[in-house]
Amino acid sequence: MNLSSLPISLNLHTREAEANVLAWGRNFGIVRNGSLIIQYKVLWFAGYTLPYLDKPSLERAMKLFLCLHHLDELLENCVFEEAQAFFHMWCEFSYVENYDSPFSPLSCALADVLMDMEHSGNAEWSEFLWFNMDDYLGSKRWEFDYKNRGILPDLDSSVKQAGFGSGVFPALHFLKMDWRAERYPIEWVEFELCRICCLSNDLVLFKKFKKSQLGANELVLRQIDLGLSDVEILRHGGNFLMELLKSFSEVVECVRMEGGSRADWADELRLFLGGCLYWSEENALRYGTKINGINKT
């Protein structure tokens, strides 16, 4: 598999869903600058990665991603105690309570969309959704703690936490709303897809992370371990990414050979990855002129 072979599609409801979700976000007070969200096509991530969702499901996905986007904004500017209070309340399942914090509007919005999502799948689907969100917020707490302490994480932990904190697994869960319960846990092919998304993003952000001396970047940590120059580590990362794409292609083909709904899901996974990479390219102000670090040729 190469990038030019990945399919790309955009959900037909994207623009209308974006407008509705931004209005919803403003009501909860989690939209600081709607024009920038539209300019950067933040919510179009859902449109590109989940092109077959119906309009209500797409809006739920966009609401979730809007909450995750706002969480990143808050964690960039909050004091340590405020963030820890939010994470603690989430772990204690008391996040729906009103409290005097910059995180209060986010807590209410996140509770609203997750409770709404509980009714979009069966009980087992909903249960694994909460597992995915626990993993996501646990990863964000881990990342925030390391940044606050100003120390470098180890490579293996960083790679693992980057995957769970990427938002890919909650997004992929939308593809499983009609599955049997035994299929809900994260599968190997999803880990492969997530690794590609995270590594490609780290390739793009390598220079930014190195300049800011933030260590939660796989290429920065690998450079420290291997003692390579900037040019060498970027080449190393690009080669590794191509190996991951090849492995993903092989695993997807194995899934497709199972036939039936599994074959359909394999096609959706390829659309998800193609859409994710294209969304990153289209969002040029954020990612530059490449598809997550790889020239589109």
Buried (B, 14 or more C-beta within 10 A) or exposed (E): BEBEEBBBBBBEBBBEBBEBBBEBBEEBBBBEEBEEBBEBBBBBBBBBBBBBBEBEBBBBBBBBBBBBBBBEBBBEEBEEEBBBBBBEBBEEEEBEEEEEBBBBBBBBBBBBBBEBBBEBBBEBBBEBBEBBBEBBBBBBBBBBBBBEEEEBBEBEEBBEBBBBBBBBBBBBBBBBBEBEEEBBEBBEBBBBBBBBBBBBBBBBBBBEBBEEEBBBBBBBBBBEEEEBEEEEBBEBBBEBBBEBBEBBBEBBEEBBEEEEEBEEBBBBBBBBBBBBBBBBBBBEEBBEEBBBBBEEE
